[in-house]
Amino acid sequence: MEFYLKYDGPLKSNAGAKDKHNIREYFHPQMKKLWDIEPLKSCKEAFLTSGGELSVLKEVDGVVFAPLVSSVLKFICKFDITMLWPEKPGVISKCGGDIDNRLKTLFDALQCPDVNQIKPIKESFKDKKPFFCLLENDKLITSVNINTHTLLRPGNKTDVSVLIHVVIKATELMWDTIGLSG
């Protein structure tokens, strides 16, 4: 299964729980829409039913998440990332931090938060049941390719534009996921 996610906004290195959650909130409607189109649409009921054998739902401190790339479905993923920022190529540390810490922030925002990260942002989840995200855990990312270049639009010096090509593969074939596993 392949698809793209898009993010436009600040991407700080060493971001806090609220900054990561703002990015997570940006991806939520994209992930929710993905579940409403084929091939996920036909699996939605089985994968998003609490207590089901193939349920991907994960509860963290009372908040229910729906990560697509999960150990239940035996999925892993790889990313091809294009990241644009307002600096020329090779100059990324002036305004937003280094690339490895920015990627850590991005990966944390793509996964379910842990209980310590959820406490300061818990109220923001109340009308999103479940909260759709990409990853159960960023350990399920097996490969990352990143290209960077200059963002050619005016704006905040810490804003970036990120396009993530997500490729999901199964580590084991299961009858219920055979059409999704790439």
MDAnalysis code that builds the backbone (N, CA, C; Angstrom):
import MDAnalysis as mda
import numpy as np

u = mda.Universe.empty(546, n_residues=182, atom_resindex=np.repeat(np.arange(182), 3), trajectory=True)
u.add_TopologyAttr("name", ["N", "CA", "C"] * 182)
u.add_TopologyAttr("resid", np.arange(1, 183))
u.add_TopologyAttr("resname", ["MET", "GLU", "PHE", "TYR", "LEU", "LYS", "TYR", "ASP", "GLY", "PRO", "LEU", "LYS", "SER", "ASN", "ALA", "GLY", "ALA", "LYS", "ASP", "LYS", "HIS", "ASN", "ILE", "ARG", "GLU", "TYR", "PHE", "HIS", "PRO", "GLN", "MET", "LYS", "LYS", "LEU", "TRP", "ASP", "ILE", "GLU", "PRO", "LEU", "LYS", "SER", "CYS", "LYS", "GLU", "ALA", "PHE", "LEU", "THR", "SER", "GLY", "GLY", "GLU", "LEU", "SER", "VAL", "LEU", "LYS", "GLU", "VAL", "ASP", "GLY", "VAL", "VAL", "PHE", "ALA", "PRO", "LEU", "VAL", "SER", "SER", "VAL", "LEU", "LYS", "PHE", "ILE", "CYS", "LYS", "PHE", "ASP", "ILE", "THR", "MET", "LEU", "TRP", "PRO", "GLU", "LYS", "PRO", "GLY", "VAL", "ILE", "SER", "LYS", "CYS", "GLY", "GLY", "ASP", "ILE", "ASP", "ASN", "ARG", "LEU", "LYS", "THR", "LEU", "PHE", "ASP", "ALA", "LEU", "GLN", "CYS", "PRO", "ASP", "VAL", "ASN", "GLN", "ILE", "LYS", "PRO", "ILE", "LYS", "GLU", "SER", "PHE", "LYS", "ASP", "LYS", "LYS", "PRO", "PHE", "PHE", "CYS", "LEU", "LEU", "GLU", "ASN", "ASP", "LYS", "LEU", "ILE", "THR", "SER", "VAL", "ASN", "ILE", "ASN", "THR", "HIS", "THR", "LEU", "LEU", "ARG", "PRO", "GLY", "ASN", "LYS", "THR", "ASP", "VAL", "SER", "VAL", "LEU", "ILE", "HIS", "VAL", "VAL", "ILE", "LYS", "ALA", "THR", "GLU", "LEU", "MET", "TRP", "ASP", "THR", "ILE", "GLY", "LEU", "SER", "GLY"])
u.atoms.positions = np.array([
    [0.853, -1.172, 0.000],
    [0.000, 0.000, 0.000],
    [0.893, 1.227, 0.000],
    [0.563, 2.183, -0.832],
    [1.340, 3.415, -0.926],
    [0.410, 4.618, -0.898],
    [0.873, 5.692, -0.287],
    [0.137, 6.952, -0.265],
    [1.093, 8.064, 0.159],
    [0.608, 9.291, 0.095],
    [1.398, 10.457, 0.472],
    [0.727, 11.194, 1.619],
    [1.540, 11.702, 2.523],
    [1.090, 12.624, 3.560],
    [1.806, 13.944, 3.345],
    [1.144, 15.048, 3.663],
    [1.703, 16.380, 3.444],
    [1.627, 17.170, 4.734],
    [2.695, 17.896, 5.030],
    [2.707, 18.769, 6.203],
    [3.320, 20.112, 5.821],
    [2.673, 21.190, 6.256],
    [3.185, 22.548, 6.092],
    [3.085, 23.246, 7.440],
    [4.223, 23.706, 7.957],
    [4.217, 24.421, 9.223],
    [5.558, 24.301, 9.912],
    [5.598, 24.680, 11.185],
    [6.865, 24.607, 11.926],
    [7.247, 23.160, 12.224],
    [8.525, 22.885, 12.136],
    [9.062, 21.564, 12.470],
    [10.354, 21.796, 13.242],
    [10.188, 21.904, 14.556],
    [11.320, 22.209, 15.426],
    [12.122, 20.960, 15.744],
    [13.404, 21.161, 15.956],
    [14.192, 20.060, 16.503],
    [13.951, 20.057, 18.005],
    [13.931, 18.891, 18.598],
    [13.691, 18.749, 20.045],
    [12.386, 19.408, 20.481],
    [11.338, 19.214, 19.703],
    [10.043, 19.817, 20.003],
    [9.417, 19.152, 21.225],
    [8.575, 19.902, 21.907],
    [7.858, 19.386, 23.068],
    [6.581, 18.669, 22.663],
    [5.875, 18.154, 23.651],
    [4.658, 17.368, 23.418],
    [3.600, 18.165, 22.653],
    [3.440, 19.444, 22.976],
    [2.411, 20.254, 22.306],
    [2.762, 20.502, 20.850],
    [4.038, 20.778, 20.564],
    [4.461, 20.984, 19.174],
    [4.267, 19.710, 18.357],
    [4.641, 18.580, 18.924],
    [4.463, 17.297, 18.228],
    [2.981, 17.020, 18.006],
    [2.177, 17.363, 18.997],
    [0.750, 17.114, 18.857],
    [0.130, 18.005, 17.786],
    [0.602, 19.229, 17.650],
    [0.092, 20.099, 16.585],
    [0.335, 19.465, 15.215],
    [1.486, 18.844, 15.044],
    [1.789, 18.149, 13.791],
    [0.903, 16.907, 13.661],
    [0.737, 16.169, 14.755],
    [-0.138, 14.985, 14.767],
    [-1.558, 15.382, 14.365],
    [-2.036, 16.512, 14.869],
    [-3.369, 17.024, 14.522],
    [-3.462, 17.342, 13.030],
    [-2.375, 17.813, 12.444],
    [-2.332, 18.136, 11.016],
    [-2.525, 16.868, 10.178],
    [-1.928, 15.763, 10.626],
    [-2.013, 14.504, 9.886],
    [-3.324, 13.751, 10.132],
    [-3.981, 13.986, 11.257],
    [-5.205, 13.251, 11.614],
    [-6.254, 13.252, 10.493],
    [-6.637, 14.406, 9.916],
    [-7.670, 14.359, 8.870],
    [-7.211, 13.624, 7.607],
    [-5.919, 13.664, 7.315],
    [-5.407, 12.932, 6.155],
    [-5.524, 11.426, 6.392],
    [-5.148, 11.002, 7.602],
    [-5.246, 9.577, 7.928],
    [-6.707, 9.133, 7.997],
    [-7.565, 9.970, 8.529],
    [-8.993, 9.645, 8.606],
    [-9.565, 9.452, 7.202],
    [-9.196, 10.342, 6.284],
    [-9.665, 10.226, 4.896],
    [-9.144, 8.941, 4.253],
    [-7.894, 8.579, 4.547],
    [-7.312, 7.356, 3.987],
    [-8.146, 6.131, 4.362],
    [-8.667, 6.111, 5.595],
    [-9.504, 4.993, 6.049],
    [-10.862, 4.974, 5.336],
    [-11.248, 6.079, 4.706],
    [-12.548, 6.155, 4.030],
    [-12.478, 5.846, 2.540],
    [-11.296, 5.498, 2.035],
    [-11.164, 5.133, 0.628],
    [-10.569, 3.722, 0.530],
    [-10.803, 3.094, -0.598],
    [-10.261, 1.744, -0.798],
    [-8.745, 1.797, -0.933],
    [-8.046, 0.819, -0.465],
    [-8.527, -0.481, -0.009],
    [-8.881, -0.532, 1.477],
    [-8.589, 0.513, 2.262],
    [-8.862, 0.468, 3.702],
    [-10.346, 0.490, 4.029],
    [-11.131, 1.135, 3.196],
    [-12.561, 1.268, 3.475],
    [-13.210, -0.096, 3.727],
    [-12.851, -1.090, 2.947],
    [-13.470, -2.408, 3.111],
    [-12.971, -3.142, 4.358],
    [-11.866, -2.701, 4.946],
    [-11.318, -3.329, 6.157],
    [-11.624, -2.530, 7.421],
    [-12.190, -1.366, 7.236],
    [-12.352, -0.413, 8.335],
    [-13.072, -1.017, 9.532],
    [-14.176, -1.676, 9.306],
    [-14.951, -2.215, 10.424],
    [-14.148, -3.240, 11.220],
    [-13.480, -4.150, 10.540],
    [-12.703, -5.190, 11.230],
    [-11.524, -4.609, 11.995],
    [-10.864, -3.621, 11.428],
    [-9.653, -3.070, 12.043],
    [-9.943, -2.013, 13.108],
    [-11.133, -1.414, 13.062],
    [-11.452, -0.335, 14.006],
    [-12.550, -0.715, 14.997],
    [-12.740, -2.004, 15.212],
    [-13.705, -2.479, 16.204],
    [-12.944, -2.913, 17.446],
    [-13.245, -2.271, 18.543],
    [-12.559, -2.581, 19.798],
    [-12.780, -4.040, 20.179],
    [-11.702, -4.705, 20.555],
    [-11.773, -6.088, 20.978],
    [-11.708, -7.097, 19.853],
    [-11.761, -6.619, 18.605],
    [-11.670, -7.539, 17.471],
    [-10.267, -8.119, 17.345],
    [-10.196, -9.283, 16.735],
    [-8.915, -9.975, 16.600],
    [-7.879, -9.137, 15.851],
    [-8.333, -8.371, 14.854],
    [-7.423, -7.544, 14.059],
    [-7.564, -6.051, 14.362],
    [-8.109, -5.732, 15.509],
    [-8.281, -4.333, 15.880],
    [-6.930, -3.646, 16.076],
    [-6.763, -2.500, 15.412],
    [-5.537, -1.713, 15.568],
    [-5.685, -0.670, 16.676],
    [-6.869, -0.566, 17.256],
    [-7.124, 0.463, 18.271],
    [-6.190, 0.284, 19.455],
    [-5.638, 1.408, 19.877],
    [-4.688, 1.410, 20.988],
    [-5.097, 2.531, 21.943],
    [-5.309, 2.173, 23.194],
    [-5.703, 3.166, 24.196],
    [-4.480, 3.619, 24.986],
    [-4.339, 4.946, 25.072],
    [-3.262, 5.544, 25.864],
    [-3.903, 6.551, 26.804],
    [-3.898, 6.236, 28.091],
    [-4.453, 7.126, 29.119],
    [-5.877, 7.583, 28.783],
    [-6.695, 6.654, 28.312],
    [-8.092, 6.952, 28.028],
    [-8.362, 7.489, 26.631],
    [-7.342, 7.730, 25.838],
    [-7.508, 8.219, 24.471],
    [-7.299, 7.042, 23.521],
    [-8.221, 6.882, 22.570],
    [-8.151, 5.761, 21.633],
    [-7.543, 6.237, 20.313],
    [-6.484, 5.556, 19.905],
    [-5.786, 5.846, 18.653],
    [-6.045, 4.728, 17.658],
    [-5.963, 5.073, 16.372],
    [-6.098, 4.097, 15.296],
    [-4.868, 4.209, 14.394],
    [-3.774, 3.544, 14.772],
    [-2.579, 3.571, 13.921],
    [-2.680, 2.520, 12.814],
    [-2.425, 2.929, 11.592],
    [-2.492, 2.001, 10.470],
    [-1.325, 1.017, 10.479],
    [-0.121, 1.521, 10.651],
    [1.057, 0.652, 10.680],
    [1.185, 0.152, 12.117],
    [0.782, -1.118, 12.291],
    [0.731, -1.663, 13.643],
    [1.252, -3.092, 13.666],
    [1.658, -3.501, 14.843],
    [2.144, -4.871, 15.010],
    [1.004, -5.881, 14.868],
    [-0.231, -5.468, 15.178],
    [-1.379, -6.366, 15.030],
    [-1.533, -6.805, 13.569],
    [-1.380, -5.865, 12.661],
    [-1.515, -6.173, 11.237],
    [-0.202, -6.664, 10.632],
    [0.850, -6.663, 11.441],
    [2.177, -7.110, 11.011],
    [2.710, -6.253, 9.864],
    [2.480, -4.934, 9.989],
    [2.922, -3.980, 8.978],
    [4.200, -3.270, 9.420],
    [5.013, -2.951, 8.452],
    [6.165, -2.059, 8.603],
    [6.045, -1.037, 7.487],
    [6.871, 0.008, 7.537],
    [6.788, 0.991, 6.466],
    [8.143, 1.618, 6.189],
    [8.210, 2.213, 5.025],
    [9.388, 2.999, 4.671],
    [8.906, 4.349, 4.164],
    [9.773, 5.338, 4.289],
    [9.444, 6.707, 3.893],
    [10.435, 7.226, 2.863],
    [9.907, 7.919, 1.876],
    [10.695, 8.795, 1.022],
    [10.175, 10.192, 1.318],
    [11.033, 11.023, 1.902],
    [10.619, 12.333, 2.394],
    [11.284, 13.433, 1.576],
    [10.478, 14.383, 1.150],
    [11.003, 15.614, 0.558],
    [10.681, 16.728, 1.546],
    [11.729, 17.398, 2.019],
    [11.560, 18.470, 2.998],
    [12.122, 19.766, 2.418],
    [11.257, 20.761, 2.361],
    [11.660, 22.078, 1.873],
    [11.629, 23.062, 3.032],
    [12.676, 23.894, 3.150],
    [12.702, 24.937, 4.162],
    [13.263, 26.219, 3.563],
    [13.123, 27.357, 4.269],
    [13.458, 28.656, 3.681],
    [14.958, 28.949, 3.512],
    [15.802, 28.025, 3.784],
    [17.244, 28.230, 3.627],
    [17.740, 27.549, 2.362],
    [18.907, 27.953, 1.894],
    [19.475, 27.280, 0.727],
    [19.966, 25.893, 1.131],
    [20.144, 24.993, 0.179],
    [20.610, 23.637, 0.502],
    [21.900, 23.650, 1.314],
    [21.952, 22.799, 2.312],
    [23.134, 22.703, 3.161],
    [23.108, 23.634, 4.353],
    [22.128, 24.521, 4.430],
    [22.030, 25.459, 5.557],
    [20.703, 25.216, 6.254],
    [20.724, 24.328, 7.258],
    [19.452, 24.036, 7.937],
    [19.470, 24.375, 9.417],
    [20.618, 24.671, 9.975],
    [20.676, 24.840, 11.423],
    [20.450, 26.275, 11.878],
    [20.361, 27.242, 10.976],
    [20.187, 28.638, 11.376],
    [18.851, 28.906, 12.069],
    [17.773, 28.391, 11.501],
    [16.448, 28.787, 11.988],
    [15.625, 27.672, 12.620],
    [15.897, 26.436, 12.298],
    [14.987, 25.414, 12.784],
    [15.640, 24.215, 13.424],
    [16.933, 24.132, 13.387],
    [17.597, 22.994, 13.989],
    [18.100, 22.010, 12.951],
    [18.828, 21.026, 13.421],
    [19.445, 20.066, 12.515],
    [18.436, 19.027, 12.027],
    [18.798, 18.364, 10.964],
    [17.852, 17.479, 10.284],
    [17.478, 16.249, 11.108],
    [18.430, 15.658, 11.830],
    [18.109, 14.439, 12.583],
    [17.091, 14.701, 13.685],
    [17.215, 15.830, 14.367],
    [16.243, 16.142, 15.416],
    [14.900, 16.578, 14.842],
    [14.899, 17.204, 13.682],
    [13.629, 17.523, 13.018],
    [12.913, 16.233, 12.617],
    [13.678, 15.266, 12.113],
    [13.078, 13.985, 11.740],
    [12.526, 13.265, 12.966],
    [13.225, 13.335, 14.083],
    [12.733, 12.723, 15.322],
    [11.388, 13.344, 15.714],
    [11.296, 14.663, 15.617],
    [10.032, 15.349, 15.900],
    [8.939, 14.850, 14.964],
    [9.245, 14.740, 13.680],
    [8.266, 14.273, 12.699],
    [7.828, 12.839, 12.998],
    [8.777, 11.958, 13.280],
    [8.439, 10.562, 13.566],
    [7.606, 10.449, 14.840],
    [7.941, 11.228, 15.858],
    [7.144, 11.220, 17.090],
    [5.711, 11.688, 16.828],
    [5.560, 12.660, 15.915],
    [4.230, 13.180, 15.598],
    [3.414, 12.200, 14.764],
    [4.075, 11.297, 14.064],
    [3.370, 10.317, 13.239],
    [2.918, 9.090, 14.036],
    [3.376, 8.961, 15.265],
    [3.046, 7.777, 16.062],
    [2.115, 8.137, 17.222],
    [1.565, 7.103, 17.842],
    [0.771, 7.295, 19.058],
    [1.699, 7.829, 20.145],
    [1.266, 8.849, 20.870],
    [2.114, 9.343, 21.954],
    [2.102, 8.367, 23.131],
    [3.126, 8.444, 23.961],
    [3.101, 7.623, 25.173],
    [2.345, 8.376, 26.263],
    [2.128, 7.736, 27.376],
    [1.307, 8.312, 28.440],
    [1.887, 9.630, 28.967],
    [3.200, 9.778, 29.005],
    [3.815, 11.024, 29.486],
    [3.592, 12.177, 28.518],
    [3.547, 11.890, 27.229],
    [3.335, 12.940, 26.232],
    [1.873, 13.342, 26.130],
    [0.967, 12.481, 26.534],
    [-0.454, 12.739, 26.328],
    [-1.061, 13.639, 27.404],
    [-0.513, 13.626, 28.594],
    [-1.114, 14.388, 29.703],
    [-1.306, 15.870, 29.387],
    [-0.292, 16.597, 28.848],
    [-0.500, 18.028, 28.611],
    [-1.438, 18.344, 27.445],
    [-1.803, 17.353, 26.650],
    [-2.623, 17.604, 25.457],
    [-3.923, 16.803, 25.459],
    [-4.242, 16.142, 26.554],
    [-5.355, 15.191, 26.608],
    [-6.693, 15.802, 26.183],
    [-6.958, 17.031, 26.540],
    [-8.238, 17.670, 26.209],
    [-8.463, 17.791, 24.706],
    [-7.415, 17.887, 23.922],
    [-7.565, 18.093, 22.479],
    [-8.085, 16.854, 21.749],
    [-8.166, 15.708, 22.432],
    [-8.609, 14.478, 21.803],
    [-10.108, 14.213, 21.964],
    [-10.808, 14.976, 22.792],
    [-12.157, 14.602, 23.213],
    [-13.158, 14.427, 22.073],
    [-13.010, 15.138, 20.967],
    [-13.969, 14.996, 19.878],
    [-13.417, 14.192, 18.700],
    [-12.314, 13.490, 18.911],
    [-11.711, 12.670, 17.852],
    [-11.594, 11.240, 18.350],
    [-12.625, 10.442, 18.043],
    [-12.661, 9.060, 18.521],
    [-12.930, 8.135, 17.352],
    [-11.986, 7.360, 16.919],
    [-10.607, 7.319, 17.387],
    [-9.779, 8.445, 16.761],
    [-8.592, 8.629, 17.281],
    [-7.656, 9.590, 16.712],
    [-6.784, 8.813, 15.725],
    [-6.854, 9.193, 14.453],
    [-6.127, 8.477, 13.414],
    [-4.688, 8.959, 13.320],
    [-3.767, 8.016, 13.305],
    [-2.352, 8.335, 13.120],
    [-1.730, 7.246, 12.251],
    [-0.517, 7.455, 11.840],
    [0.128, 6.506, 10.936],
    [0.729, 5.315, 11.657],
    [1.463, 5.570, 12.743],
    [2.292, 4.533, 13.358],
    [1.863, 4.185, 14.783],
    [1.869, 2.917, 15.079],
    [1.739, 2.486, 16.468],
    [3.008, 2.899, 17.221],
    [4.145, 2.711, 16.565],
    [5.439, 3.023, 17.158],
    [6.417, 3.275, 16.015],
    [7.302, 4.244, 16.184],
    [8.227, 4.546, 15.090],
    [9.280, 3.450, 14.874],
    [9.302, 2.439, 15.725],
    [10.176, 1.282, 15.493],
    [9.745, 0.494, 14.257],
    [8.521, 0.736, 13.780],
    [8.003, 0.042, 12.609],
    [8.449, 0.695, 11.294],
    [9.234, 1.770, 11.390],
    [9.846, 2.387, 10.203],
    [11.129, 1.617, 9.918],
    [11.242, 1.084, 8.716],
    [12.414, 0.277, 8.386],
    [13.393, 0.975, 7.460],
    [12.966, 2.040, 6.801],
    [13.839, 2.723, 5.851],
    [13.369, 4.162, 5.689],
    [14.329, 5.073, 5.585],
    [14.021, 6.482, 5.373],
    [14.983, 7.038, 4.334],
    [14.416, 7.665, 3.326],
    [15.203, 8.391, 2.340],
    [14.727, 9.832, 2.401],
    [15.649, 10.772, 2.501],
    [15.243, 12.172, 2.620],
    [15.973, 13.036, 1.619],
    [15.206, 13.915, 0.985],
    [15.747, 14.931, 0.094],
    [15.334, 16.282, 0.649],
    [16.253, 17.218, 0.632],
    [15.964, 18.551, 1.139],
    [16.284, 19.588, 0.074],
    [15.563, 20.695, 0.153],
    [15.846, 21.802, -0.755],
    [15.187, 23.061, -0.225],
    [15.322, 24.127, -0.992],
    [14.838, 25.439, -0.590],
    [13.344, 25.581, -0.840],
    [12.630, 26.071, 0.169],
    [11.208, 26.375, 0.046],
    [11.088, 27.758, -0.574],
    [10.453, 27.831, -1.727],
    [10.396, 29.083, -2.482],
    [9.083, 29.817, -2.266],
    [8.752, 30.071, -1.021],
    [7.587, 30.895, -0.725],
    [7.896, 31.713, 0.514],
    [7.339, 32.903, 0.581],
    [7.580, 33.728, 1.768],
    [6.866, 33.129, 2.971],
    [7.378, 33.434, 4.139],
    [6.731, 32.931, 5.346],
    [7.690, 32.879, 6.504],
    [7.267, 32.214, 7.528],
    [8.026, 32.074, 8.759],
    [9.320, 31.297, 8.484],
    [10.401, 31.735, 9.089],
    [11.713, 31.102, 8.874],
    [11.819, 29.707, 9.466],
    [10.875, 29.309, 10.329],
    [10.923, 27.952, 10.888],
    [9.950, 27.002, 10.197],
    [9.146, 27.533, 9.263],
    [8.182, 26.675, 8.570],
    [8.856, 25.834, 7.497],
    [8.330, 24.638, 7.338],
    [8.799, 23.722, 6.306],
    [7.601, 23.218, 5.525],
    [7.886, 22.613, 4.403],
    [6.883, 21.890, 3.640],
    [7.437, 20.484, 3.466],
    [6.676, 19.490, 3.912],
    [7.149, 18.108, 3.908],
    [6.153, 17.246, 3.143],
    [6.673, 16.460, 2.212],
    [5.881, 15.474, 1.499],
    [6.469, 14.111, 1.830],
    [5.629, 13.225, 2.371],
    [6.081, 11.900, 2.801],
    [5.406, 10.846, 1.937],
    [6.200, 10.134, 1.192],
    [5.705, 8.989, 0.427],
    [5.827, 7.780, 1.353],
    [4.697, 7.218, 1.723],
    [4.645, 6.096, 2.661],
    [4.416, 4.809, 1.872],
    [5.264, 3.827, 2.110],
    [5.093, 2.505, 1.512],
    [4.971, 1.511, 2.662],
    [3.831, 0.825, 2.711],
    [3.559, -0.144, 3.777],
    [3.728, -1.546, 3.223],
    [4.406, -2.368, 3.995],
    [4.609, -3.777, 3.634],
    [4.245, -4.637, 4.839],
    [3.861, -5.862, 4.564],
    [3.566, -6.813, 5.631],
    [4.793, -7.665, 5.907],
    [5.029, -7.954, 7.183],
    [6.114, -8.875, 7.531],
    [5.635, -10.314, 7.466],
    [4.320, -10.490, 7.569],
    [3.678, -11.807, 7.402],
    [2.382, -11.577, 6.647],
    [2.093, -12.440, 5.702],
    [0.835, -12.321, 4.984],
    [-0.292, -12.939, 5.804],
    [-1.359, -12.172, 5.910],
    [-2.563, -12.644, 6.584],
    [-3.715, -12.454, 5.595],
    [-4.665, -13.349, 5.637],
    [-5.780, -13.276, 4.699],
    [-6.457, -11.905, 4.723],
    [-6.665, -11.334, 5.900],
    [-7.393, -10.075, 6.027],
    [-6.606, -8.847, 5.570],
    [-5.299, -8.990, 5.387],
    [-4.489, -7.832, 4.990],
    [-3.824, -8.017, 3.628],
    [-4.138, -9.078, 2.950],
    [-3.429, -9.396, 1.702],
    [-3.559, -8.287, 0.655],
    [-4.674, -7.604, 0.600],
    [-4.858, -6.523, -0.361],
    [-4.188, -5.229, 0.029],
    [-3.676, -5.144, 1.242],
    [-3.057, -3.917, 1.751],
    [-1.545, -3.977, 1.822],
    [-0.984, -5.166, 1.748],
    [0.393, -5.378, 2.172],
    [1.479, -5.087, 1.159],
    [1.154, -4.593, 0.010],
    [2.165, -4.133, -0.937],
    [2.947, -5.181, -1.655],
])
